[in-house]
Amino acid sequence: MNAQQLKNSILQEAIEGRLVPQDPNDEPASVLLDKIRKEKEKLVKEGKLKKKDLEVKPISEDEIPFDIPESWEWCRLGEISTYSHTKKKINASKAAPNIWGLDLEDIEKGGRLLCIKSVGERKAIGDKTCFDAGDILYSKLRPYLLKILIAPKNGICTPEIIPFTCYGNICKGYIVNLLKSVYVDRYINSATFGIKMPRVATETMTSLIIPLPPLAEQKRIVAKIEELLPKVEEYGKAQESLDKLNEELPEKLKKSILQEAIEGRLVPQDPSDEPASVLLDKIRKEKARLVKEGKLKKKDLVEVPIEEDEIPFKIPEGWIFVRLGEITYNHGQKNPVSDFSYIDIGSIDNEHQKLNDKENILSCKEAPSRARKIVKSGDIIYATVRPYLHNMCIIDREFSKEPIASTGFAVLSCINGIYNKFLFYYLLSPIFDEYANDGDNAKGMAYPAINDSKLYKGLVPLPPLAEQKRIVEKIEQLLHEIDKLKV
């Protein structure tokens, strides 16, 4: 149960007579109604009300929505209030400039008063309705917003707000809470008219059947509500914090797992694994072979030394730090000469880091100027524009036409001995995220981008190949469990 549901429950309990105990010594509500009738008869004699205001439409048995205690009475809102009697109207331009001028925007959903401004501050124009301190202010426009409160001082308001009071010294706090109850809210909103800006008619309000407790119990009910609602508000804030934590937890867990993985703390090391230094020697020989075959250029063999102050954390003994460019290469670029499968940023599902199911087949004549990068199965493509969005994936499918990627991607093909899934998860890790999105690396304000040269200089903590595979297996096992938290 959330805070609003709890509040609704409290108000419903209140108006059904189940929030506070009844006191047999209380004067019953029937006596209160008699006093109100006599008060209204007196006002008729004084000419302040009309005889028709004494007329009350009987309440039939099938209109009664729920049971109430024996000492309570059902009545109509118009029977006990001045709701149907229009307050004095005044043109705002003729009102004293220091008088309070109330607009609907000054009342928050739920009835909290946001501000009090004078007519002079607002430069209000047009006819306004006068109200007195202690009047109940009810918005007949979009009543589902529950803009209902007791006026703290005299003022004038927009005609969309109905000021009214109650006879017989009825507890106004009880009436306000009653009007905010689910029972009243459902009744009124089922009878509104208008589509974009629904409103409630005066007759609907005056005909509203309400449960009336004894006067003393009304006060006990309000006191209890005022005691409980701050606690409900605290509960609501705690619930919001918990909901936020639950929403953020899967992503935080994912980041934590990836960080543990790339620091060598997710799975145990095996001393029988071939160390990464040996693997790196093999990679260098593999790159030299690719240069001879013309698949790489000599400049691809140049290695940028790693300085001591660049190393971000300690790694296990069998690991080694390398630069991304040392362990990957790309296939270059080409202009499409026939129909091709175009992979652009929109082709990536960046929530799951996968290619979308539908291929984007273009003819060579339709090829955008950015459709240039050659990609092959097993390659990692990494969007260099706004890298924090994680538009990246492993090319893990067959295409009906040759795939060509946008120049907005860096294409990373792994040298033998580098497990592409391990590298992929490293590129998703917080430490690489920090590097790729650092202001010195990702340039530009609206669309920051890291160029390929900076990207390839990024450091990678490289484990032995066997451990890379164990790490990936463990990561995928844990991420599967985390996905269950999102359901």
N, C-alpha and C positions, 0 to 999 in steps of 0.2 A: 504494500500500500504506500503510495507516494504522499507527499505533504498535502497536496490539494485534495486527494481522496480522503485523507484523514480529517482535514478541515470540513469537507462536505459531510462526513460521517458525524462529526461533533455537532454541526448545525442541525442535521436531521434528527439526531438524538434529542437535541434541545427542544425542537418544535413538536416532537412527539411525546414530550414529558418524561424522557428517560435519562436526562443528563443530571438532574438533581432530584432528591427525594421530595415528595409532596408533604406539606405540613397541614394536618387536619384543622389547625387553628387559623389557617389563612382564610380570609374572606373569599368565598368562591367567585369565579369569574361572572356568574349569572348576576350577582349583586352589582359588580362593576358595570356590566352592560345596562342594568336598570338606571344606574347613576348617569351614564352617558346619555341615555334616552331623555332623562329629565333635564340634563344640561342642554341638550339640543332643543327641547321644547321651550326652555327659557330663552334661548337665542332666537327662536322663531317669534316669540312674543315681543322681543326687543327689536325685531326687524333685521337681525343680523343673519338669519337663515330664512329660507322659504319653506312652506309646509311640505313641499315635495321632498325636501331633504330629510324628512322624518320617515319617508316611505322606504321600506326595506323588503327586497325580494326574498321570499322564504327560501331556505336551504333544504333541498330535497335529500332524501337518504342516499340516493345513488351519486350525489355530488361529493360526498364525504370521502376523502382519499385514504384515511387511515384512522385508527383508534387513538383517542386521547384520554387522559385521566378524568376521573369523575368530576373533579372540581373545575375543569376547564370548560370552555364553550367554543363552538364554531360560530363565526360571524363573518361579515363581509368587510373588506378594508374601508369601503366608503361609509359603512355604518359607524365606524369609530374614528374617522379622520376627516380632515378638511381637503382631501385630495381633489375632489371634484370642484372645489371653490377656487376660482382664479384669483391669484394674488393681484395686488395693485400693479399696473404697468406704468412705466416711465420711460421717456426718451433719454437715452444715455447721455446725450449732449447737454441735457438739462440737469443731470444728476451732479451732486457735489463731487468735485474731482478727487477728493480723498476717500470716497466710499469704495468698498471692495467690489470689483467687477469680476465675476466668475465665468470662465469659459469651460467647455467640456475638456479641453486639452489640459486644464489645471488639475484634473482628477485622473489618477492612475487607475488602470484596470484593477478591480477589487475594492476601490473606494478610498485609496490613500490620497490625501490632498497634497499636491506637489508644491504649490506656491499660492501666495495671496498677493495680488496686485491691485492697485487702485484703478479706478476708471481713467484717471488722468494719465497713468502710466501706459494704459492700453489704447488710449484714444478711441474708445468704443463709440460706435454709432448705432442707430436703430433702436427699436423698442426692446426694453429689458423687463424682466419680472423682479419685483422686490421680494426680499425674504428677510426674516429675522433670525437672530442668534437662537439656536435650539431647533429651528425647522429641520425636517428631514429633506435632503436634496436628492432627488431621484432622476436619473437620466432616462428619458423615454426613447432616446435614440440609441440603437444597438444595445438594448438592455442586457444582452448576454455578457457585456463587459463589466456589469455589476458596479457601475459608478454611482454608488450610494453612500451618503455620509450625513452626519449631523453638522449643521452650520455652526462654526465657532464664533461667528460675529455677524452683524447685519451686512447686507450687500444687495447687489443686483446681479442677475444671471441671464444667460441666453434662454430664450423660450423653450429650448430643447430640454432644459432642466426644470422639473416640477418641484417647487417647495411645498411641503405640507406638514401639518402637525396632527397630533392625536388628542381627542377629548379624554376627560377622566384621568388626566395625569398619567396616562399609559407610559410605560418605560420605553423611551424612543430607541434605546440601544437594542431592546428586544425586537422591535419592528424592523430595524436596520438588518439585524442578523437573520430575521425571518425572511426578508426580501432577498437575502443572499443565499438562501437555502436551495438545495437541488429541487425540492418540491416546487417552490415558487418559480425558480429559473426555468424549469421545464414547462410549466403552465404558461408563463408569459411568452416564452419564445415559440411556443406552438401557436400563439395567437397574434404574432406580429404581422405587419403588412409592409410591403416594400422589399425589393430584392437587394440592391447594393447597400442601402442604408435603412435596414428594417427598424421600425419603431412600434411602440405599443400605444394603443388607444386609451383614452381616459376611462371609457366604460369598462374596458378589460381590467383595469386596475381597481376601479371602485367595486367591481363585481367579484374580485378575488376573494375566495373563501380562506380565512386564516384561523389557526388554532389560537385561542386566547386563554392564557393561564391567569390565575389570580395575580393581582398586582405585586404582592410580596414575592411570589415565585418568579415573576418576570425579572425582578431585580437579582434574585439568586442565580437565575439562568445566565444573565449578562455577566455577573461577577465570575461565574465559573468559566464562561467562554473567554473572558479577558485573562483569566488565569491560565487557560490551556493554549490559547492561540500563540503566545510567545514561544511556548515549548514546541508547538507544531512548526513554527518558523525555524527554530533551531534544528529540529529534526529535518526540515526541508533542506537547510544549508548542508547538514551532514550528509544527507542523501545525495545532494548535488556533487559534493566532494567525492563520495563513494562512486557515483556514476561516472564522474570524470576519470577517477582512478581506474575503474573497470574498463573504460573506453581506451585509456592510454596504456594499460598494463600489457596487452599483447605486443604492442610495438616496442615498449621498453624491454620486455623480456627478449624479444627478437634481437634488439641491438646488443643486449647484454650477452646473449649466446654467441653472436658473431664476434664480439670483442674477446670473449673468453677463447673462442676458437683460434683467432689469429694471433693470440698471445701464447698459444700452446698449452692452455689450461683446461681444454674441453675433454680431451682424451689423453690417456697416459702415453708416454713415449716408449718405444720398443728399441732397446740398445742394438738389436740385430738389424734394424733398418739401415740401408745405405744412407750415409749422411748427405745433407743437401749440398755440401761443398763438392762432393763427387758428382752429384746431379748437375751442378752448375758447370763443371768442366765438360760434361757431355753436351750440355746446351750450347756452349761456346763452339764445340766441334761441329754440332748440327748446323749452327748458323754459318760457320765457315763453308760447310758443304753447300748450303743454299745460295751463298754468294757465288761459288763456283758455277752453280747451275743457273745463275742469272735471276734467281727468285728474290734475292736481296742485294742491296748495294753495299759496297765496302764501308760506307759511313755507318751502316747498321751494326758493324762490329765494334765501333767506338763505344767505350764504356765510360760513363761519368763517375769518378770516384765518390764513394759515400763518406761524408765527414762524420766524425764522432757525434757532433752536436745535432746531426739530423736524425739520429736513431731515437724513436719515440718511446720505446719500452724494451725491457729485457725479453729475450726469447730462449727457448731450450737449447741445450748444447749442440744437438744435431741439426739445428736450423741455421739459416743464413739470411741476411738482408740483401735484396737485389732491387734493381730499378725495374719498373714495369716494362720498359722498353727492352730490357735484356732478355726477357723470357717470352716476348710476344713479337709478332710481326703482322704486316697487312699485305693484301694482295694488289694494292694500287687502285687505280681508277680507270674507267673507260666510258666512252659515250655509247649508249645503247644503239644497236643497229637493227634490232628486231623487237617484237613484242617482249616485254619483260615484266617481272613481278616487282613492283616498287615498294620499298620499305621506307616509310618516313616516320616522323615522330608519332603521328596519329595511328600508326600500325601497332603501337606498343600498348599493352594493358599494364600501366605502371603501378597498379595495386598489387599485381601478382608477378610482374616482370616476365611477361610472356607475350608472344606475338598474337595478335587477334586472329580469329579463325578465318576470316575472309581475306583472300588475296586481292591486292589492288593491281590488276593487269592493265598496263598501258602500252600503246604503240610507241615506236621510237620517235614518231612525230609529236606525240603528246608529252614526251619526256621533259620534266622540269629541269632547269639548269643545275639543280642540286642533285639530280639522279646520276651519280657517278661512281660510288664506291662498290667495289667487288666484294661480295660476301660468299662464304661457303659454309657447309654444314659443320657445326661444332664451334664456329666463331662466336665471340662475344661482341655485341654491338652496344656502345655506351654513348648516350646523347651528351654532348659536351656543352649544350646550351641549357642553362638552369639545371645543373647536375643534381641538385637537391630533390628534383622530381623523380629521380630514379627511372627515367625512360631507358631501360636497358634490358637485354635478354640474351639467351643463348639461341643461336639458330639451330633448332632441333627438329626440323621437318623437311620434307621434300616439297619442291614447288613445281607447279605445272609449267612455269616459264622461268628463265634465268633470273635469280634475285639480284637486284641492284639497290643499294642503300643510299640514303641521303648523305650529303657531306656534313650534315649536322651530327653524324655519328662518328666516333672513333671505332675502327674495326680491329679487334684483338684476336689474332689467331695464335694459339698456344704452341710453343716449341715442344717437341716430344719430351716427356718427363714432367710436364705441367698439366695437372688435371684441370680441365676448363671449369668444372663446377667449383673447385676450391677457389680459383681465381675470381669467379663470378661472385661468390659469397664474400670474398675479401673486398671487392668493389662496392658491396652493399654495407660494409662495416662502418661503424661510427668514425674510426680513425681515418679511413680513406675519404669518407664524406667530408670530414673536417678539412682534409687537404684539398679536395677538388673544389670546395666552396669557399676556401679562404680568399679574402679580398685581394691578396697578392697574386693569386692564381686564376680566379674567375673574374674577368674584367667585364665592366658594363653595369649600369644601374638597373634598368627594367628587365633586361635579359642577360644576366651575367653568364659568361661562357669561358671555359678553360680550353686553351688550344692544345693540339695534339702533342706539341713539344713539351709543354708543362705536364700534361697527363702522363707521358712516358717516363718522366723523371720521378714520378711517385714511387715511394718505397713499398716493397712487398716483403713481408716476413715469410720466407720459403721453408717449409718442412720437407722431409724426405717424401718421395712419391707415395709410399705405402701409408704414411701418416696423413697425407692430403686426403686419401680415399677414406680413411677411418674418420677423419674430421667431418667430411661431407656426409657420410652415413649418419653420424651422430647429429649433425645440424638438422638434417632432413627429418630424422626421427623426432627431435624436439619441436621443430616448427610445425609438424603435423599435430602434435599435442597442443601447441599454442593456438592453432586454427580452431580447435574445439572450443576455446574460450570465447571466440567471437560469435558463436552460434547463440 
